[in-house]
Amino acid sequence: MVVCLQGGRHSSKAGSPTVMQTTKLVLIIDDEPAIAWLLGSALRDRGHGVEIATNGLDGLAHARRHRPDAVVLDIMMPEMDGFSVLEALRSDPQTAEVPVLLMSAAFEPSYRQRAHLYGGFFIEKPFDWAKLIRTVESLLSSGDPAAA
């Protein structure tokens, strides 16, 4: 299932419904609704378009259809885990360059290495929400969370 918290990549500029400004679209793929909604709401409040997929298969299909500007991806999910989603995104020319931030509460040292192997980044749960928002915004602006 995919849920849209703010539709599309464009929003009306305040006071002028005919003037459009581009917003960045973040796809959150996480089977934990509370985390997805909290992160989505925080990003939406900062002016970003947000869509949420509740499993890897739906998230991958959505990413291929809409090519988000960044993906925040849980690792431990049913049907298709985050590493499989990341690998599939990187093997598709339409999504190969989309910045991806993987996250997991079940941290193992190899997670960070696997994420980097496929050109993704990793953050461990529980995370500092302010740092997570800064990291996602760095991905959106430069493609590199090191700037956060």
C-alpha positions as CSV (number, residue, x, y, z in Angstrom):
1,M,0.0,0.0,0.0
2,V,1.2,3.5,-0.8
3,V,0.0,6.5,1.0
4,C,0.5,10.1,-0.2
5,L,0.9,12.7,2.5
6,Q,1.3,15.6,0.1
7,G,0.4,15.1,-3.5
8,G,2.8,15.3,-6.4
9,R,5.9,17.2,-6.9
10,H,4.3,20.7,-7.2
11,S,2.5,22.8,-4.8
12,S,0.8,26.2,-5.1
13,K,2.8,29.1,-3.9
14,A,1.1,30.9,-1.0
15,G,-1.5,33.4,-2.3
16,S,-1.2,32.4,-5.9
17,P,-2.8,29.1,-7.1
18,T,-1.5,29.6,-10.6
19,V,2.2,29.8,-9.7
20,M,3.8,26.4,-9.1
21,Q,7.0,25.7,-7.1
22,T,8.7,22.4,-7.3
23,T,8.9,20.3,-4.1
24,K,11.1,17.4,-3.5
25,L,9.4,14.0,-3.2
26,V,10.5,11.6,-0.5
27,L,9.4,8.0,-0.6
28,I,9.4,6.3,2.8
29,I,9.3,2.5,2.7
30,D,8.7,1.1,6.2
31,D,6.4,-1.5,7.7
32,E,6.2,0.4,11.0
33,P,3.4,2.9,10.5
34,A,4.3,5.1,13.4
35,I,7.8,5.7,12.2
36,A,6.7,6.3,8.6
37,W,4.0,8.7,9.6
38,L,6.2,10.7,12.1
39,L,9.0,11.0,9.6
40,G,6.5,11.8,6.8
41,S,4.8,14.5,8.8
42,A,8.1,16.1,9.8
43,L,9.2,16.2,6.1
44,R,5.8,17.4,4.9
45,D,6.0,20.2,7.5
46,R,9.3,21.3,6.0
47,G,7.7,21.5,2.5
48,H,8.5,18.2,1.0
49,G,6.2,15.8,-0.8
50,V,5.9,12.5,1.0
51,E,4.7,9.1,0.0
52,I,4.7,6.0,2.2
53,A,4.9,2.4,1.2
54,T,4.3,-0.3,3.8
55,N,6.5,-3.0,2.2
56,G,9.4,-3.4,-0.1
57,L,7.5,-4.6,-3.2
58,D,5.0,-1.7,-3.1
59,G,7.9,0.7,-2.5
60,L,9.9,-0.6,-5.4
61,A,7.0,-0.4,-7.8
62,H,6.2,3.1,-6.6
63,A,9.8,4.3,-7.0
64,R,9.9,2.9,-10.5
65,R,6.6,4.7,-11.5
66,H,7.3,8.1,-9.8
67,R,11.1,8.3,-9.3
68,P,11.3,10.1,-6.0
69,D,14.1,12.5,-5.2
70,A,15.1,10.4,-2.2
71,V,14.1,7.1,-0.5
72,V,14.1,6.3,3.2
73,L,14.1,2.6,3.5
74,D,13.8,0.2,6.4
75,I,15.9,-2.9,6.2
76,M,13.8,-5.4,8.1
77,M,10.5,-5.8,6.2
78,P,8.2,-8.6,5.0
79,E,8.0,-9.6,1.4
80,M,11.2,-7.8,0.3
81,D,13.9,-6.5,2.6
82,G,15.5,-3.2,2.3
83,F,18.8,-4.5,0.8
84,S,16.8,-6.3,-1.9
85,V,14.9,-3.1,-2.7
86,L,18.2,-1.1,-2.8
87,E,19.8,-3.6,-5.1
88,A,16.7,-3.5,-7.4
89,L,16.7,0.3,-7.4
90,R,20.4,0.4,-8.4
91,S,19.9,-2.1,-11.2
92,D,17.2,0.0,-12.9
93,P,18.5,2.9,-14.9
94,Q,15.5,5.0,-14.0
95,T,16.1,4.7,-10.2
96,A,19.9,4.0,-10.1
97,E,20.8,7.5,-9.0
98,V,18.1,8.1,-6.4
99,P,19.7,8.7,-3.0
100,V,18.7,6.0,-0.5
101,L,18.9,6.1,3.3
102,L,18.6,2.7,4.9
103,M,17.6,2.4,8.6
104,S,17.2,-0.5,11.0
105,A,16.9,-1.2,14.7
106,A,18.6,-4.6,14.2
107,F,22.0,-3.1,13.6
108,E,24.9,-5.3,12.5
109,P,28.3,-3.9,11.5
110,S,27.8,-5.3,8.0
111,Y,24.7,-3.2,7.4
112,R,26.6,0.1,6.9
113,Q,29.0,-1.7,4.5
114,R,26.2,-3.3,2.5
115,A,24.4,0.0,2.2
116,H,27.6,1.7,0.9
117,L,28.3,-1.2,-1.5
118,Y,25.1,-0.3,-3.3
119,G,25.5,3.4,-3.1
120,G,23.2,3.9,-0.1
121,F,23.6,5.3,3.3
122,F,22.7,3.9,6.8
123,I,21.3,5.2,10.0
124,E,20.6,3.2,13.1
125,K,17.3,3.2,15.0
126,P,16.5,4.6,17.4
127,F,17.7,7.8,15.9
128,D,17.8,11.4,16.8
129,W,14.8,12.8,14.9
130,A,16.5,16.2,14.2
131,K,19.5,14.4,12.8
132,L,17.4,12.1,10.7
133,I,15.5,15.1,9.1
134,R,18.9,16.9,8.5
135,T,20.2,13.7,6.9
136,V,17.2,13.4,4.6
137,E,17.4,17.0,3.6
138,S,21.1,16.6,2.8
139,L,20.3,13.7,0.6
140,L,17.7,15.9,-1.2
141,S,20.1,18.8,-1.7
142,S,23.4,17.2,-2.4
143,G,22.8,13.4,-2.5
144,D,25.3,13.1,0.4
145,P,24.2,12.9,4.1
146,A,27.7,13.7,5.3
147,A,26.7,17.4,4.8
148,A,24.1,17.0,7.6
